Every structure is written in structure tokens, then in C-alpha cells.
Amino acid sequence: MSNTSLSSIEAQSQLIDKLFDALSAIPPLLHCRKCGTELLHANATFFTLAGKEWTLPLPHCPQCEFNEEATK
């Protein structure tokens, strides 16, 4: 049973690697899909237990956030 668990963990680790490799290859969005405002980006770093890391730009729309805050 431990072999099955180990192979399952390895498979999940490979899927995570593929996901972050694919996300890293996508160019960052430049404009908000909702309102068209130029997006700001904050870098976020993700780590795996195997020691791999990826830094991805997370888009943020200041206009949409302002509008959401104003309606609260």
C-alpha cells in the first residue's frame, strides 16, 4: 500500500510541475477582462516539497477593486 501512496504522490507532484510550467509560459494579462483598465501585477512565488519554485505575476485590477469597495 505504501508503494501505491508513493506513486500517487509522485504523480501529483508531476502534475503540479506541469501546471506551474504551463502557467509560467503564459504571458501576463495586460488589461482587465471586465473593465479594460491596465492591470497591476504582484509576483507570487510557489514552492513544492521537492524544492522547485515558480514566480508568477498575479494580475490585479485597481479599478474593479475600487468599484467593489465603493459598493460595500
PDB file of N, CA, C and O in Angstrom:
ATOM      1  N   MET A   1       0.825  -1.201   0.000  1.00  0.00           N
ATOM      2  CA  MET A   1       0.000   0.000   0.000  1.00  0.00           C
ATOM      3  C   MET A   1       0.865   1.258   0.000  1.00  0.00           C
ATOM      4  O   MET A   1       0.490   2.259  -0.611  1.00  0.00           O
ATOM      5  N   SER A   2       2.008   1.225   0.671  1.00  0.00           N
ATOM      6  CA  SER A   2       2.854   2.411   0.684  1.00  0.00           C
ATOM      7  C   SER A   2       3.408   2.710  -0.699  1.00  0.00           C
ATOM      8  O   SER A   2       3.643   3.876  -1.015  1.00  0.00           O
ATOM      9  N   ASN A   3       3.628   1.695  -1.541  1.00  0.00           N
ATOM     10  CA  ASN A   3       4.080   1.930  -2.915  1.00  0.00           C
ATOM     11  C   ASN A   3       3.022   2.681  -3.707  1.00  0.00           C
ATOM     12  O   ASN A   3       3.344   3.580  -4.484  1.00  0.00           O
ATOM     13  N   THR A   4       1.750   2.310  -3.511  1.00  0.00           N
ATOM     14  CA  THR A   4       0.661   2.998  -4.197  1.00  0.00           C
ATOM     15  C   THR A   4       0.608   4.458  -3.751  1.00  0.00           C
ATOM     16  O   THR A   4       0.426   5.356  -4.573  1.00  0.00           O
ATOM     17  N   SER A   5       0.765   4.690  -2.460  1.00  0.00           N
ATOM     18  CA  SER A   5       0.728   6.050  -1.944  1.00  0.00           C
ATOM     19  C   SER A   5       1.900   6.851  -2.482  1.00  0.00           C
ATOM     20  O   SER A   5       1.743   8.018  -2.842  1.00  0.00           O
ATOM     21  N   LEU A   6       3.082   6.231  -2.541  1.00  0.00           N
ATOM     22  CA  LEU A   6       4.261   6.918  -3.038  1.00  0.00           C
ATOM     23  C   LEU A   6       4.103   7.248  -4.522  1.00  0.00           C
ATOM     24  O   LEU A   6       4.433   8.355  -4.946  1.00  0.00           O
ATOM     25  N   SER A   7       3.607   6.306  -5.308  1.00  0.00           N
ATOM     26  CA  SER A   7       3.424   6.582  -6.731  1.00  0.00           C
ATOM     27  C   SER A   7       2.346   7.639  -6.954  1.00  0.00           C
ATOM     28  O   SER A   7       2.428   8.427  -7.896  1.00  0.00           O
ATOM     29  N   SER A   8       1.340   7.654  -6.091  1.00  0.00           N
ATOM     30  CA  SER A   8       0.291   8.671  -6.188  1.00  0.00           C
ATOM     31  C   SER A   8       0.863  10.056  -5.894  1.00  0.00           C
ATOM     32  O   SER A   8       0.531  11.027  -6.574  1.00  0.00           O
ATOM     33  N   ILE A   9       1.710  10.141  -4.894  1.00  0.00           N
ATOM     34  CA  ILE A   9       2.339  11.415  -4.547  1.00  0.00           C
ATOM     35  C   ILE A   9       3.244  11.884  -5.679  1.00  0.00           C
ATOM     36  O   ILE A   9       3.259  13.066  -6.021  1.00  0.00           O
ATOM     37  N   GLU A  10       3.997  10.956  -6.258  1.00  0.00           N
ATOM     38  CA  GLU A  10       4.879  11.308  -7.376  1.00  0.00           C
ATOM     39  C   GLU A  10       4.066  11.791  -8.577  1.00  0.00           C
ATOM     40  O   GLU A  10       4.456  12.748  -9.246  1.00  0.00           O
ATOM     41  N   ALA A  11       2.942  11.135  -8.851  1.00  0.00           N
ATOM     42  CA  ALA A  11       2.082  11.545  -9.965  1.00  0.00           C
ATOM     43  C   ALA A  11       1.518  12.939  -9.715  1.00  0.00           C
ATOM     44  O   ALA A  11       1.475  13.769 -10.623  1.00  0.00           O
ATOM     45  N   GLN A  12       1.088  13.191  -8.487  1.00  0.00           N
ATOM     46  CA  GLN A  12       0.554  14.520  -8.159  1.00  0.00           C
ATOM     47  C   GLN A  12       1.642  15.575  -8.281  1.00  0.00           C
ATOM     48  O   GLN A  12       1.387  16.682  -8.756  1.00  0.00           O
ATOM     49  N   SER A  13       2.848  15.238  -7.854  1.00  0.00           N
ATOM     50  CA  SER A  13       3.969  16.171  -7.948  1.00  0.00           C
ATOM     51  C   SER A  13       4.269  16.509  -9.403  1.00  0.00           C
ATOM     52  O   SER A  13       4.544  17.665  -9.726  1.00  0.00           O
ATOM     53  N   GLN A  14       4.219  15.521 -10.278  1.00  0.00           N
ATOM     54  CA  GLN A  14       4.452  15.762 -11.701  1.00  0.00           C
ATOM     55  C   GLN A  14       3.358  16.642 -12.300  1.00  0.00           C
ATOM     56  O   GLN A  14       3.635  17.499 -13.140  1.00  0.00           O
ATOM     57  N   LEU A  15       2.117  16.428 -11.866  1.00  0.00           N
ATOM     58  CA  LEU A  15       1.018  17.264 -12.350  1.00  0.00           C
ATOM     59  C   LEU A  15       1.184  18.712 -11.899  1.00  0.00           C
ATOM     60  O   LEU A  15       0.922  19.644 -12.658  1.00  0.00           O
ATOM     61  N   ILE A  16       1.617  18.886 -10.667  1.00  0.00           N
ATOM     62  CA  ILE A  16       1.850  20.244 -10.157  1.00  0.00           C
ATOM     63  C   ILE A  16       2.971  20.912 -10.946  1.00  0.00           C
ATOM     64  O   ILE A  16       2.866  22.084 -11.305  1.00  0.00           O
ATOM     65  N   ASP A  17       4.040  20.170 -11.214  1.00  0.00           N
ATOM     66  CA  ASP A  17       5.140  20.707 -12.018  1.00  0.00           C
ATOM     67  C   ASP A  17       4.642  21.130 -13.400  1.00  0.00           C
ATOM     68  O   ASP A  17       4.981  22.212 -13.879  1.00  0.00           O
ATOM     69  N   LYS A  18       3.850  20.291 -14.030  1.00  0.00           N
ATOM     70  CA  LYS A  18       3.321  20.611 -15.364  1.00  0.00           C
ATOM     71  C   LYS A  18       2.425  21.837 -15.316  1.00  0.00           C
ATOM     72  O   LYS A  18       2.485  22.686 -16.206  1.00  0.00           O
ATOM     73  N   LEU A  19       1.590  21.937 -14.278  1.00  0.00           N
ATOM     74  CA  LEU A  19       0.700  23.090 -14.130  1.00  0.00           C
ATOM     75  C   LEU A  19       1.493  24.377 -14.037  1.00  0.00           C
ATOM     76  O   LEU A  19       1.226  25.322 -14.780  1.00  0.00           O
ATOM     77  N   PHE A  20       2.472  24.432 -13.130  1.00  0.00           N
ATOM     78  CA  PHE A  20       3.221  25.675 -12.942  1.00  0.00           C
ATOM     79  C   PHE A  20       4.141  25.965 -14.117  1.00  0.00           C
ATOM     80  O   PHE A  20       4.397  27.132 -14.417  1.00  0.00           O
ATOM     81  N   ASP A  21       4.648  24.928 -14.795  1.00  0.00           N
ATOM     82  CA  ASP A  21       5.422  25.155 -16.017  1.00  0.00           C
ATOM     83  C   ASP A  21       4.532  25.799 -17.087  1.00  0.00           C
ATOM     84  O   ASP A  21       4.952  26.728 -17.777  1.00  0.00           O
ATOM     85  N   ALA A  22       3.303  25.295 -17.214  1.00  0.00           N
ATOM     86  CA  ALA A  22       2.366  25.847 -18.200  1.00  0.00           C
ATOM     87  C   ALA A  22       1.968  27.281 -17.834  1.00  0.00           C
ATOM     88  O   ALA A  22       1.919  28.151 -18.703  1.00  0.00           O
ATOM     89  N   LEU A  23       1.686  27.525 -16.564  1.00  0.00           N
ATOM     90  CA  LEU A  23       1.310  28.875 -16.133  1.00  0.00           C
ATOM     91  C   LEU A  23       2.462  29.858 -16.340  1.00  0.00           C
ATOM     92  O   LEU A  23       2.236  31.027 -16.653  1.00  0.00           O
ATOM     93  N   SER A  24       3.692  29.383 -16.164  1.00  0.00           N
ATOM     94  CA  SER A  24       4.863  30.242 -16.343  1.00  0.00           C
ATOM     95  C   SER A  24       5.057  30.633 -17.805  1.00  0.00           C
ATOM     96  O   SER A  24       5.642  31.676 -18.096  1.00  0.00           O
ATOM     97  N   ALA A  25       4.577  29.815 -18.711  1.00  0.00           N
ATOM     98  CA  ALA A  25       4.755  30.073 -20.143  1.00  0.00           C
ATOM     99  C   ALA A  25       3.716  31.045 -20.709  1.00  0.00           C
ATOM    100  O   ALA A  25       3.899  31.586 -21.799  1.00  0.00           O
ATOM    101  N   ILE A  26       2.642  31.263 -19.978  1.00  0.00           N
ATOM    102  CA  ILE A  26       1.574  32.150 -20.448  1.00  0.00           C
ATOM    103  C   ILE A  26       1.982  33.605 -20.205  1.00  0.00           C
ATOM    104  O   ILE A  26       2.367  33.952 -19.088  1.00  0.00           O
ATOM    105  N   PRO A  27       1.907  34.454 -21.220  1.00  0.00           N
ATOM    106  CA  PRO A  27       2.224  35.872 -20.982  1.00  0.00           C
ATOM    107  C   PRO A  27       1.191  36.498 -20.037  1.00  0.00           C
ATOM    108  O   PRO A  27       0.011  36.150 -20.089  1.00  0.00           O
ATOM    109  N   PRO A  28       1.625  37.399 -19.195  1.00  0.00           N
ATOM    110  CA  PRO A  28       0.685  38.009 -18.246  1.00  0.00           C
ATOM    111  C   PRO A  28      -0.369  38.853 -18.955  1.00  0.00           C
ATOM    112  O   PRO A  28      -0.108  39.455 -19.997  1.00  0.00           O
ATOM    113  N   LEU A  29      -1.563  38.886 -18.370  1.00  0.00           N
ATOM    114  CA  LEU A  29      -2.614  39.760 -18.877  1.00  0.00           C
ATOM    115  C   LEU A  29      -2.199  41.212 -18.670  1.00  0.00           C
ATOM    116  O   LEU A  29      -1.615  41.557 -17.643  1.00  0.00           O
ATOM    117  N   LEU A  30      -2.498  42.045 -19.636  1.00  0.00           N
ATOM    118  CA  LEU A  30      -2.131  43.455 -19.533  1.00  0.00           C
ATOM    119  C   LEU A  30      -3.306  44.343 -19.151  1.00  0.00           C
ATOM    120  O   LEU A  30      -3.132  45.384 -18.518  1.00  0.00           O
ATOM    121  N   HIS A  31      -4.524  43.914 -19.549  1.00  0.00           N
ATOM    122  CA  HIS A  31      -5.715  44.725 -19.278  1.00  0.00           C
ATOM    123  C   HIS A  31      -6.796  43.850 -18.654  1.00  0.00           C
ATOM    124  O   HIS A  31      -6.897  42.661 -18.956  1.00  0.00           O
ATOM    125  N   CYS A  32      -7.592  44.442 -17.791  1.00  0.00           N
ATOM    126  CA  CYS A  32      -8.679  43.750 -17.114  1.00  0.00           C
ATOM    127  C   CYS A  32      -9.709  43.265 -18.136  1.00  0.00           C
ATOM    128  O   CYS A  32     -10.128  44.022 -19.011  1.00  0.00           O
ATOM    129  N   ARG A  33     -10.103  42.021 -18.019  1.00  0.00           N
ATOM    130  CA  ARG A  33     -11.113  41.464 -18.924  1.00  0.00           C
ATOM    131  C   ARG A  33     -12.496  42.060 -18.660  1.00  0.00           C
ATOM    132  O   ARG A  33     -13.366  42.038 -19.530  1.00  0.00           O
ATOM    133  N   LYS A  34     -12.689  42.587 -17.463  1.00  0.00           N
ATOM    134  CA  LYS A  34     -14.003  43.113 -17.094  1.00  0.00           C
ATOM    135  C   LYS A  34     -14.169  44.578 -17.508  1.00  0.00           C
ATOM    136  O   LYS A  34     -15.198  44.955 -18.069  1.00  0.00           O
ATOM    137  N   CYS A  35     -13.145  45.404 -17.229  1.00  0.00           N
ATOM    138  CA  CYS A  35     -13.317  46.839 -17.470  1.00  0.00           C
ATOM    139  C   CYS A  35     -12.285  47.440 -18.419  1.00  0.00           C
ATOM    140  O   CYS A  35     -12.453  48.583 -18.845  1.00  0.00           O
ATOM    141  N   GLY A  36     -11.235  46.719 -18.759  1.00  0.00           N
ATOM    142  CA  GLY A  36     -10.234  47.215 -19.693  1.00  0.00           C
ATOM    143  C   GLY A  36      -9.108  48.028 -19.089  1.00  0.00           C
ATOM    144  O   GLY A  36      -8.198  48.449 -19.802  1.00  0.00           O
ATOM    145  N   THR A  37      -9.154  48.257 -17.781  1.00  0.00           N
ATOM    146  CA  THR A  37      -8.104  49.019 -17.111  1.00  0.00           C
ATOM    147  C   THR A  37      -6.787  48.248 -17.151  1.00  0.00           C
ATOM    148  O   THR A  37      -6.772  47.018 -17.111  1.00  0.00           O
ATOM    149  N   GLU A  38      -5.682  48.991 -17.231  1.00  0.00           N
ATOM    150  CA  GLU A  38      -4.371  48.346 -17.186  1.00  0.00           C
ATOM    151  C   GLU A  38      -4.181  47.673 -15.827  1.00  0.00           C
ATOM    152  O   GLU A  38      -4.426  48.275 -14.782  1.00  0.00           O
ATOM    153  N   LEU A  39      -3.744  46.419 -15.860  1.00  0.00           N
ATOM    154  CA  LEU A  39      -3.597  45.634 -14.640  1.00  0.00           C
ATOM    155  C   LEU A  39      -2.267  45.906 -13.946  1.00  0.00           C
ATOM    156  O   LEU A  39      -1.257  46.186 -14.591  1.00  0.00           O
ATOM    157  N   LEU A  40      -2.288  45.819 -12.644  1.00  0.00           N
ATOM    158  CA  LEU A  40      -1.076  45.804 -11.842  1.00  0.00           C
ATOM    159  C   LEU A  40      -0.743  44.332 -11.594  1.00  0.00           C
ATOM    160  O   LEU A  40      -1.630  43.479 -11.614  1.00  0.00           O
ATOM    161  N   HIS A  41       0.533  44.040 -11.360  1.00  0.00           N
ATOM    162  CA  HIS A  41       0.930  42.658 -11.108  1.00  0.00           C
ATOM    163  C   HIS A  41       1.764  42.576  -9.835  1.00  0.00           C
ATOM    164  O   HIS A  41       2.644  43.402  -9.595  1.00  0.00           O
ATOM    165  N   ALA A  42       1.474  41.583  -9.041  1.00  0.00           N
ATOM    166  CA  ALA A  42       2.274  41.270  -7.857  1.00  0.00           C
ATOM    167  C   ALA A  42       2.885  39.894  -8.089  1.00  0.00           C
ATOM    168  O   ALA A  42       2.182  38.952  -8.456  1.00  0.00           O
ATOM    169  N   ASN A  43       4.181  39.780  -7.878  1.00  0.00           N
ATOM    170  CA  ASN A  43       4.818  38.484  -8.049  1.00  0.00           C
ATOM    171  C   ASN A  43       4.517  37.586  -6.857  1.00  0.00           C
ATOM    172  O   ASN A  43       4.634  37.994  -5.701  1.00  0.00           O
ATOM    173  N   ALA A  44       4.131  36.363  -7.163  1.00  0.00           N
ATOM    174  CA  ALA A  44       3.868  35.365  -6.126  1.00  0.00           C
ATOM    175  C   ALA A  44       4.761  34.161  -6.406  1.00  0.00           C
ATOM    176  O   ALA A  44       4.823  33.672  -7.534  1.00  0.00           O
ATOM    177  N   THR A  45       5.444  33.692  -5.379  1.00  0.00           N
ATOM    178  CA  THR A  45       6.333  32.555  -5.537  1.00  0.00           C
ATOM    179  C   THR A  45       5.700  31.331  -4.904  1.00  0.00           C
ATOM    180  O   THR A  45       5.218  31.372  -3.772  1.00  0.00           O
ATOM    181  N   PHE A  46       5.710  30.241  -5.657  1.00  0.00           N
ATOM    182  CA  PHE A  46       5.136  28.968  -5.220  1.00  0.00           C
ATOM    183  C   PHE A  46       6.261  27.949  -5.107  1.00  0.00           C
ATOM    184  O   PHE A  46       7.138  27.891  -5.969  1.00  0.00           O
ATOM    185  N   PHE A  47       6.239  27.147  -4.048  1.00  0.00           N
ATOM    186  CA  PHE A  47       7.263  26.149  -3.783  1.00  0.00           C
ATOM    187  C   PHE A  47       6.636  24.764  -3.689  1.00  0.00           C
ATOM    188  O   PHE A  47       5.483  24.613  -3.285  1.00  0.00           O
ATOM    189  N   THR A  48       7.419  23.754  -4.070  1.00  0.00           N
ATOM    190  CA  THR A  48       6.990  22.374  -3.847  1.00  0.00           C
ATOM    191  C   THR A  48       7.886  21.768  -2.772  1.00  0.00           C
ATOM    192  O   THR A  48       8.952  22.300  -2.461  1.00  0.00           O
ATOM    193  N   LEU A  49       7.443  20.665  -2.219  1.00  0.00           N
ATOM    194  CA  LEU A  49       8.255  19.974  -1.225  1.00  0.00           C
ATOM    195  C   LEU A  49       9.547  19.446  -1.836  1.00  0.00           C
ATOM    196  O   LEU A  49      10.526  19.229  -1.123  1.00  0.00           O
ATOM    197  N   ALA A  50       9.558  19.238  -3.145  1.00  0.00           N
ATOM    198  CA  ALA A  50      10.750  18.755  -3.840  1.00  0.00           C
ATOM    199  C   ALA A  50      11.781  19.865  -4.043  1.00  0.00           C
ATOM    200  O   ALA A  50      12.873  19.605  -4.547  1.00  0.00           O
ATOM    201  N   GLY A  51      11.450  21.085  -3.662  1.00  0.00           N
ATOM    202  CA  GLY A  51      12.391  22.187  -3.759  1.00  0.00           C
ATOM    203  C   GLY A  51      12.293  23.010  -5.030  1.00  0.00           C
ATOM    204  O   GLY A  51      13.108  23.908  -5.242  1.00  0.00           O
ATOM    205  N   LYS A  52      11.320  22.727  -5.876  1.00  0.00           N
ATOM    206  CA  LYS A  52      11.144  23.534  -7.078  1.00  0.00           C
ATOM    207  C   LYS A  52      10.358  24.789  -6.723  1.00  0.00           C
ATOM    208  O   LYS A  52       9.566  24.804  -5.780  1.00  0.00           O
ATOM    209  N   GLU A  53      10.595  25.830  -7.494  1.00  0.00           N
ATOM    210  CA  GLU A  53       9.846  27.068  -7.257  1.00  0.00           C
ATOM    211  C   GLU A  53       9.541  27.771  -8.559  1.00  0.00           C
ATOM    212  O   GLU A  53      10.280  27.671  -9.539  1.00  0.00           O
ATOM    213  N   TRP A  54       8.433  28.484  -8.541  1.00  0.00           N
ATOM    214  CA  TRP A  54       7.980  29.272  -9.685  1.00  0.00           C
ATOM    215  C   TRP A  54       7.539  30.620  -9.150  1.00  0.00           C
ATOM    216  O   TRP A  54       6.915  30.702  -8.092  1.00  0.00           O
ATOM    217  N   THR A  55       7.861  31.672  -9.879  1.00  0.00           N
ATOM    218  CA  THR A  55       7.365  33.007  -9.545  1.00  0.00           C
ATOM    219  C   THR A  55       6.456  33.441 -10.693  1.00  0.00           C
ATOM    220  O   THR A  55       6.878  33.516 -11.848  1.00  0.00           O
ATOM    221  N   LEU A  56       5.218  33.719 -10.353  1.00  0.00           N
ATOM    222  CA  LEU A  56       4.212  34.081 -11.348  1.00  0.00           C
ATOM    223  C   LEU A  56       3.634  35.456 -11.028  1.00  0.00           C
ATOM    224  O   LEU A  56       3.450  35.796  -9.859  1.00  0.00           O
ATOM    225  N   PRO A  57       3.344  36.252 -12.067  1.00  0.00           N
ATOM    226  CA  PRO A  57       2.697  37.543 -11.836  1.00  0.00           C
ATOM    227  C   PRO A  57       1.189  37.340 -11.628  1.00  0.00           C
ATOM    228  O   PRO A  57       0.512  36.752 -12.472  1.00  0.00           O
ATOM    229  N   LEU A  58       0.686  37.824 -10.522  1.00  0.00           N
ATOM    230  CA  LEU A  58      -0.747  37.740 -10.252  1.00  0.00           C
ATOM    231  C   LEU A  58      -1.381  39.079 -10.615  1.00  0.00           C
ATOM    232  O   LEU A  58      -1.027  40.110 -10.042  1.00  0.00           O
ATOM    233  N   PRO A  59      -2.315  39.069 -11.564  1.00  0.00           N
ATOM    234  CA  PRO A  59      -2.919  40.328 -12.008  1.00  0.00           C
ATOM    235  C   PRO A  59      -3.909  40.874 -10.981  1.00  0.00           C
ATOM    236  O   PRO A  59      -4.558  40.134 -10.242  1.00  0.00           O
ATOM    237  N   HIS A  60      -3.989  42.179 -10.973  1.00  0.00           N
ATOM    238  CA  HIS A  60      -4.872  42.868 -10.031  1.00  0.00           C
ATOM    239  C   HIS A  60      -5.402  44.121 -10.724  1.00  0.00           C
ATOM    240  O   HIS A  60      -4.633  44.921 -11.256  1.00  0.00           O
ATOM    241  N   CYS A  61      -6.716  44.280 -10.711  1.00  0.00           N
ATOM    242  CA  CYS A  61      -7.314  45.455 -11.332  1.00  0.00           C
ATOM    243  C   CYS A  61      -7.675  46.479 -10.251  1.00  0.00           C
ATOM    244  O   CYS A  61      -8.576  46.238  -9.447  1.00  0.00           O
ATOM    245  N   PRO A  62      -6.983  47.614 -10.229  1.00  0.00           N
ATOM    246  CA  PRO A  62      -7.288  48.620  -9.207  1.00  0.00           C
ATOM    247  C   PRO A  62      -8.672  49.241  -9.393  1.00  0.00           C
ATOM    248  O   PRO A  62      -9.308  49.629  -8.413  1.00  0.00           O
ATOM    249  N   GLN A  63      -9.146  49.341 -10.643  1.00  0.00           N
ATOM    250  CA  GLN A  63     -10.453  49.949 -10.896  1.00  0.00           C
ATOM    251  C   GLN A  63     -11.578  49.057 -10.390  1.00  0.00           C
ATOM    252  O   GLN A  63     -12.492  49.533  -9.716  1.00  0.00           O
ATOM    253  N   CYS A  64     -11.517  47.778 -10.706  1.00  0.00           N
ATOM    254  CA  CYS A  64     -12.570  46.855 -10.255  1.00  0.00           C
ATOM    255  C   CYS A  64     -12.576  46.745  -8.725  1.00  0.00           C
ATOM    256  O   CYS A  64     -13.638  46.671  -8.107  1.00  0.00           O
ATOM    257  N   GLU A  65     -11.390  46.734  -8.128  1.00  0.00           N
ATOM    258  CA  GLU A  65     -11.336  46.667  -6.665  1.00  0.00           C
ATOM    259  C   GLU A  65     -11.936  47.928  -6.060  1.00  0.00           C
ATOM    260  O   GLU A  65     -12.672  47.861  -5.076  1.00  0.00           O
ATOM    261  N   PHE A  66     -11.622  49.076  -6.648  1.00  0.00           N
ATOM    262  CA  PHE A  66     -12.200  50.335  -6.158  1.00  0.00           C
ATOM    263  C   PHE A  66     -13.705  50.308  -6.265  1.00  0.00           C
ATOM    264  O   PHE A  66     -14.399  50.726  -5.337  1.00  0.00           O
ATOM    265  N   ASN A  67     -14.230  49.818  -7.393  1.00  0.00           N
ATOM    266  CA  ASN A  67     -15.681  49.746  -7.597  1.00  0.00           C
ATOM    267  C   ASN A  67     -16.327  48.792  -6.603  1.00  0.00           C
ATOM    268  O   ASN A  67     -17.409  49.079  -6.090  1.00  0.00           O
ATOM    269  N   GLU A  68     -15.686  47.666  -6.323  1.00  0.00           N
ATOM    270  CA  GLU A  68     -16.223  46.704  -5.359  1.00  0.00           C
ATOM    271  C   GLU A  68     -16.252  47.295  -3.963  1.00  0.00           C
ATOM    272  O   GLU A  68     -17.219  47.106  -3.225  1.00  0.00           O
ATOM    273  N   GLU A  69     -15.194  48.012  -3.597  1.00  0.00           N
ATOM    274  CA  GLU A  69     -15.133  48.639  -2.270  1.00  0.00           C
ATOM    275  C   GLU A  69     -16.190  49.735  -2.150  1.00  0.00           C
ATOM    276  O   GLU A  69     -16.790  49.913  -1.090  1.00  0.00           O
ATOM    277  N   ALA A  70     -16.412  50.457  -3.225  1.00  0.00           N
ATOM    278  CA  ALA A  70     -17.366  51.575  -3.194  1.00  0.00           C
ATOM    279  C   ALA A  70     -18.808  51.079  -3.047  1.00  0.00           C
ATOM    280  O   ALA A  70     -19.651  51.800  -2.514  1.00  0.00           O
ATOM    281  N   THR A  71     -19.100  49.882  -3.504  1.00  0.00           N
ATOM    282  CA  THR A  71     -20.463  49.369  -3.422  1.00  0.00           C
ATOM    283  C   THR A  71     -20.749  48.663  -2.100  1.00  0.00           C
ATOM    284  O   THR A  71     -21.885  48.260  -1.847  1.00  0.00           O
ATOM    285  N   LYS A  72     -19.743  48.511  -1.264  1.00  0.00           N
ATOM    286  CA  LYS A  72     -19.964  47.839   0.043  1.00  0.00           C
ATOM    287  C   LYS A  72     -20.602  48.771   1.034  1.00  0.00           C
ATOM    288  O   LYS A  72     -20.858  48.379   2.173  1.00  0.00           O
TER     289      LYS A  72
END
